[in-house]
């Protein structure tokens, strides 16, 4: 598990990072906020100064990161509910989003909410 990383830039370098994370598979899934830019193509008569790449934020569990891509998942399955990940370590990530590393502006680790906040009742 990577320790001491508080933020990771698009070039995959972290603050106080004791290791490089080229092709690093995250052993313990951590919740992250990924700030990224999308690619925009215009087919009209827009001037270059009038066209900007839009910036977005995605939240998910960090699966892996390398110099080429960042992967996050929106769901972690701790019980292998579909019984199709017998040889994979738990939790099994699903709902995976892959970002080209060059589109990622920032990765920020965030603390998940307390479990008591997540409880609800169905009536």
Secondary structure, DSSP 8 states (H G I E B T S, - for coil): ---S-SEEETTS-BTT-SS--TTEE-SS--EEEEEEE------SS--GGG----EEEEEEEEEEE-SSEEEEEEEEESS-TTS--TTS-SSEEEEEEEEEGGGEEEEEE-----GGGG-----
